[in-house]
Amino acid sequence: MTRLTAEFWVQAYLARLRFQEIPAFVVAHGDDTAGAVLVKLNTLDGQAIAFHRSYDLMSGDRTWADLASGEERAVDDAIQRQRGFDPDLWVIEVEDRQGRHLLGEDGLE
């Protein structure tokens, strides 16, 4: 199976969000080819959730799992710690009061 580059996936994700009129921004530009991607959902009420890709050893599936959730400042701190471990990390911030991030949709999971 051919893997998409990180940059291609990020651009496709941003386009899908724009199509749904959900604001999103690249906060940290990681490695174009193989950088991991974190998605921060900011619900604009002081709360946030950071999602990262997780691999389920039992099923072999890759899913989006919570890395951190709660007060936005605490989530930002968790993201900064991850960036300290992985300088190739992409960080995408999605801003949506309804909590939409589209990560569970076909082609994004």
Phi and psi in degrees as GROMACS dihedral restraints (atoms count N, CA, C in turn):
[ dihedral_restraints ]
;  ai    aj    ak    al  type     phi  dphi    fc
    3     4     5     6     1   -79.1    20    10
    4     5     6     7     1   134.8    20    10
    6     7     8     9     1   -98.0    20    10
    7     8     9    10     1   142.4    20    10
    9    10    11    12     1   -76.4    20    10
   10    11    12    13     1   150.1    20    10
   12    13    14    15     1   -72.0    20    10
   13    14    15    16     1   156.4    20    10
   15    16    17    18     1   -60.5    20    10
   16    17    18    19     1   -43.7    20    10
   18    19    20    21     1   -61.5    20    10
   19    20    21    22     1   -42.4    20    10
   21    22    23    24     1   -62.1    20    10
   22    23    24    25     1   -45.7    20    10
   24    25    26    27     1   -61.8    20    10
   25    26    27    28     1   -44.7    20    10
   27    28    29    30     1   -61.1    20    10
   28    29    30    31     1   -45.3    20    10
   30    31    32    33     1   -63.9    20    10
   31    32    33    34     1   -39.9    20    10
   33    34    35    36     1   -66.1    20    10
   34    35    36    37     1   -41.0    20    10
   36    37    38    39     1   -63.2    20    10
   37    38    39    40     1   -46.0    20    10
   39    40    41    42     1   -62.3    20    10
   40    41    42    43     1   -38.6    20    10
   42    43    44    45     1   -64.7    20    10
   43    44    45    46     1   -41.2    20    10
   45    46    47    48     1   -65.3    20    10
   46    47    48    49     1   -39.5    20    10
   48    49    50    51     1   -64.5    20    10
   49    50    51    52     1   -43.4    20    10
   51    52    53    54     1   -59.7    20    10
   52    53    54    55     1   -40.4    20    10
   54    55    56    57     1   -59.5    20    10
   55    56    57    58     1   -34.2    20    10
   57    58    59    60     1   -91.1    20    10
   58    59    60    61     1     5.4    20    10
   60    61    62    63     1    58.7    20    10
   61    62    63    64     1    42.8    20    10
   63    64    65    66     1  -109.3    20    10
   64    65    66    67     1   116.0    20    10
   66    67    68    69     1   -65.6    20    10
   67    68    69    70     1   138.4    20    10
   69    70    71    72     1  -152.5    20    10
   70    71    72    73     1   150.4    20    10
   72    73    74    75     1  -141.3    20    10
   73    74    75    76     1   146.9    20    10
   75    76    77    78     1   -82.8    20    10
   76    77    78    79     1   114.0    20    10
   78    79    80    81     1   -90.1    20    10
   79    80    81    82     1   -35.6    20    10
   81    82    83    84     1  -138.9    20    10
   82    83    84    85     1   125.2    20    10
   84    85    86    87     1   -92.5    20    10
   85    86    87    88     1   111.7    20    10
   87    88    89    90     1   -88.9    20    10
   88    89    90    91     1  -162.0    20    10
   90    91    92    93     1   -65.2    20    10
   91    92    93    94     1   130.0    20    10
   93    94    95    96     1   -62.6    20    10
   94    95    96    97     1   -32.8    20    10
   96    97    98    99     1   -90.8    20    10
   97    98    99   100     1   -51.7    20    10
   99   100   101   102     1  -129.9    20    10
  100   101   102   103     1    17.9    20    10
  102   103   104   105     1   -68.6    20    10
  103   104   105   106     1   142.6    20    10
  105   106   107   108     1   -73.0    20    10
  106   107   108   109     1   160.3    20    10
  108   109   110   111     1  -125.0    20    10
  109   110   111   112     1   130.4    20    10
  111   112   113   114     1  -110.3    20    10
  112   113   114   115     1   141.1    20    10
  114   115   116   117     1  -119.2    20    10
  115   116   117   118     1   121.7    20    10
  117   118   119   120     1  -101.7    20    10
  118   119   120   121     1   123.2    20    10
  120   121   122   123     1   -99.0    20    10
  121   122   123   124     1   114.5    20    10
  123   124   125   126     1  -103.4    20    10
  124   125   126   127     1   115.7    20    10
  126   127   128   129     1   -89.7    20    10
  127   128   129   130     1     8.5    20    10
  129   130   131   132     1    62.2    20    10
  130   131   132   133     1    24.3    20    10
  132   133   134   135     1  -127.4    20    10
  133   134   135   136     1    20.5    20    10
  135   136   137   138     1    90.6    20    10
  136   137   138   139     1    -3.3    20    10
  138   139   140   141     1  -111.4    20    10
  139   140   141   142     1   155.0    20    10
  141   142   143   144     1  -156.0    20    10
  142   143   144   145     1   162.9    20    10
  144   145   146   147     1  -136.6    20    10
  145   146   147   148     1   136.4    20    10
  147   148   149   150     1  -109.1    20    10
  148   149   150   151     1   128.3    20    10
  150   151   152   153     1  -109.0    20    10
  151   152   153   154     1   144.5    20    10
  153   154   155   156     1  -136.8    20    10
  154   155   156   157     1   160.6    20    10
  156   157   158   159     1   -76.5    20    10
  157   158   159   160     1   134.8    20    10
  159   160   161   162     1  -127.5    20    10
  160   161   162   163     1   144.8    20    10
  162   163   164   165     1  -107.8    20    10
  163   164   165   166     1   124.3    20    10
  165   166   167   168     1   -90.2    20    10
  166   167   168   169     1   112.1    20    10
  168   169   170   171     1   -64.9    20    10
  169   170   171   172     1   -31.0    20    10
  171   172   173   174     1   -71.5    20    10
  172   173   174   175     1   -44.2    20    10
  174   175   176   177     1  -100.5    20    10
  175   176   177   178     1   -19.9    20    10
  177   178   179   180     1    82.2    20    10
  178   179   180   181     1     4.7    20    10
  180   181   182   183     1   -83.4    20    10
  181   182   183   184     1   149.9    20    10
  183   184   185   186     1  -105.5    20    10
  184   185   186   187     1   128.0    20    10
  186   187   188   189     1  -131.2    20    10
  187   188   189   190     1   165.2    20    10
  189   190   191   192     1   -91.4    20    10
  190   191   192   193     1   122.2    20    10
  192   193   194   195     1  -119.8    20    10
  193   194   195   196     1   155.7    20    10
  195   196   197   198     1   -69.3    20    10
  196   197   198   199     1   127.1    20    10
  198   199   200   201     1   -90.6    20    10
  199   200   201   202     1   -42.0    20    10
  201   202   203   204     1  -157.7    20    10
  202   203   204   205     1   148.5    20    10
  204   205   206   207     1  -150.4    20    10
  205   206   207   208     1   156.5    20    10
  207   208   209   210     1   131.1    20    10
  208   209   210   211     1  -142.6    20    10
  210   211   212   213     1   -61.7    20    10
  211   212   213   214     1   139.7    20    10
  213   214   215   216     1   -56.5    20    10
  214   215   216   217     1   -40.2    20    10
  216   217   218   219     1   -60.1    20    10
  217   218   219   220     1   -41.5    20    10
  219   220   221   222     1   -67.1    20    10
  220   221   222   223     1   -38.5    20    10
  222   223   224   225     1   -66.0    20    10
  223   224   225   226     1   -43.0    20    10
  225   226   227   228     1   -60.1    20    10
  226   227   228   229     1   -39.9    20    10
  228   229   230   231     1   -62.7    20    10
  229   230   231   232     1   -41.7    20    10
  231   232   233   234     1   -63.9    20    10
  232   233   234   235     1   -39.5    20    10
  234   235   236   237     1   -65.0    20    10
  235   236   237   238     1   -42.4    20    10
  237   238   239   240     1   -61.4    20    10
  238   239   240   241     1   -39.5    20    10
  240   241   242   243     1   -61.6    20    10
  241   242   243   244     1   -43.3    20    10
  243   244   245   246     1   -62.5    20    10
  244   245   246   247     1   -40.9    20    10
  246   247   248   249     1   -65.1    20    10
  247   248   249   250     1   -29.9    20    10
  249   250   251   252     1   -66.1    20    10
  250   251   252   253     1   -33.3    20    10
  252   253   254   255     1   -81.4    20    10
  253   254   255   256     1   -31.5    20    10
  255   256   257   258     1  -135.0    20    10
  256   257   258   259     1    93.6    20    10
  258   259   260   261     1   -69.0    20    10
  259   260   261   262     1   -12.0    20    10
  261   262   263   264     1   -89.7    20    10
  262   263   264   265     1     7.0    20    10
  264   265   266   267     1   -75.1    20    10
  265   266   267   268     1   133.2    20    10
  267   268   269   270     1   -88.7    20    10
  268   269   270   271     1   143.1    20    10
  270   271   272   273     1  -129.4    20    10
  271   272   273   274     1   121.0    20    10
  273   274   275   276     1  -111.5    20    10
  274   275   276   277     1   129.2    20    10
  276   277   278   279     1  -107.1    20    10
  277   278   279   280     1   124.4    20    10
  279   280   281   282     1  -107.6    20    10
  280   281   282   283     1   131.4    20    10
  282   283   284   285     1  -114.7    20    10
  283   284   285   286     1   113.1    20    10
  285   286   287   288     1  -155.4    20    10
  286   287   288   289     1   118.3    20    10
  288   289   290   291     1   -62.3    20    10
  289   290   291   292     1   -27.5    20    10
  291   292   293   294     1   -83.5    20    10
  292   293   294   295     1    -7.3    20    10
  294   295   296   297     1    80.6    20    10
  295   296   297   298     1    20.9    20    10
  297   298   299   300     1   -82.0    20    10
  298   299   300   301     1   134.6    20    10
  300   301   302   303     1  -135.7    20    10
  301   302   303   304     1   -14.0    20    10
  303   304   305   306     1    67.5    20    10
  304   305   306   307     1     7.5    20    10
  306   307   308   309     1   -65.4    20    10
  307   308   309   310     1   -22.7    20    10
  309   310   311   312     1   -86.3    20    10
  310   311   312   313     1    -2.2    20    10
  312   313   314   315     1   -75.8    20    10
  313   314   315   316     1   156.4    20    10
  315   316   317   318     1   -53.2    20    10
  316   317   318   319     1   136.4    20    10
  318   319   320   321     1    87.6    20    10
  319   320   321   322     1   -13.6    20    10
  321   322   323   324     1  -113.1    20    10
  322   323   324   325     1   -18.2    20    10
